[in-house]
Amino acid sequence: QVKLVESGGGLVPPGGSLRLSCVASDLSFSTYGMNWYRQSPGRGRMLVASIGDSNSATTYEDSVKGRFTISRDNDNNTVFLQMNSLKTEDTGVYYCQAVRWDSRYWGQGTQVTVSS
């Protein structure tokens, strides 16, 4: 059974940093594009960052460009989201998603709270 497990969330003051990880199991990881979404209180899920499968091309939502970096380690079935210069509006539950033409999977999410 495919499983995606996120970790690395927590409470951090404005201006701080966090590194999220998402480990995939029972998945042909290198054939999937990987996404990070954020769900803020009272809002739907918003795509924050994406990374391609083999060529690893990356895209970012405008508000996180220059602050967040998505990367992947195909040898260890892991995708990362390095978040720097965090702002209060970055608060939310962060979900990773694996996407391919024939299937998509979600993790259970990890809470990120940016507050002083």
C-alpha positions in Angstrom: 0.0 0.0 0.0 1.4 3.4 -1.0 2.2 5.6 1.9 3.5 9.2 2.1 4.7 10.4 5.5 5.5 14.0 6.2 7.6 15.3 9.1 9.5 18.4 10.2 6.6 20.7 11.0 6.5 22.7 14.2 6.3 26.1 15.8 8.7 28.7 14.6 8.9 32.6 15.0 8.6 34.9 12.0 11.9 34.9 10.1 12.7 31.4 11.1 13.3 28.2 9.1 12.0 24.7 8.8 12.7 21.8 6.6 9.9 19.4 5.8 10.4 15.9 4.6 8.1 13.4 2.9 9.1 9.8 2.6 7.3 7.5 0.2 6.9 3.8 0.4 5.6 1.2 -2.0 5.8 3.7 -4.8 7.9 3.9 -7.9 9.1 7.2 -6.6 11.2 8.4 -9.5 8.3 8.2 -11.9 6.2 10.6 -9.9 6.2 14.4 -9.8 6.0 15.6 -6.2 4.1 18.6 -4.8 3.8 20.4 -1.5 0.4 22.0 -0.7 -0.6 24.2 2.2 -4.0 24.4 3.8 -4.4 27.4 6.0 -7.3 27.8 8.5 -10.6 28.4 6.7 -9.0 27.9 3.2 -8.6 25.2 0.7 -5.4 23.5 -0.2 -3.0 25.7 -2.2 -0.1 24.4 -4.3 3.1 25.8 -2.9 5.9 24.0 -4.8 6.4 21.3 -7.4 9.2 19.2 -8.6 9.3 17.0 -11.7 10.2 13.3 -11.7 13.4 12.7 -13.5 14.4 16.2 -14.7 13.5 17.7 -11.4 12.2 21.0 -12.8 10.7 23.1 -10.0 7.9 25.6 -9.8 6.8 27.8 -6.9 3.7 29.8 -5.8 4.6 33.5 -6.1 4.4 34.2 -2.4 7.1 31.7 -1.6 9.5 32.3 -4.4 13.0 33.1 -3.1 12.1 31.7 0.4 11.2 28.1 -0.2 13.2 25.4 -2.0 11.8 22.0 -3.1 14.2 19.1 -3.7 14.1 15.4 -3.9 16.3 12.3 -3.2 15.2 9.5 -5.5 17.6 7.1 -3.9 15.8 7.5 -0.6 12.2 8.1 -1.9 12.1 11.5 -0.2 11.0 15.0 -1.1 12.0 18.0 0.9 10.7 21.6 1.4 13.2 24.0 2.8 11.4 27.0 4.2 13.3 30.1 5.1 12.3 33.6 6.2 8.9 32.3 7.3 6.0 34.6 7.7 2.8 34.3 9.8 0.8 33.7 6.6 2.9 30.5 5.9 1.0 28.9 8.8 -1.0 25.8 7.9 -0.9 22.1 7.4 1.5 21.1 4.7 0.8 18.0 2.6 2.9 16.2 0.1 1.4 14.7 -3.0 2.8 12.2 -5.5 1.4 12.6 -9.0 1.6 10.6 -12.2 -0.6 10.3 -15.3 -2.4 7.4 -13.8 -2.5 8.0 -10.1 -2.0 10.4 -7.2 -1.5 10.0 -3.5 -1.5 12.3 -0.5 0.3 12.3 2.8 -1.4 12.9 6.2 0.1 16.4 6.6 2.4 18.2 9.1 1.4 21.3 11.0 3.6 24.5 10.5 2.8 27.4 12.8 4.7 30.7 12.4 4.1 32.9 15.4 6.0 35.0 17.9 
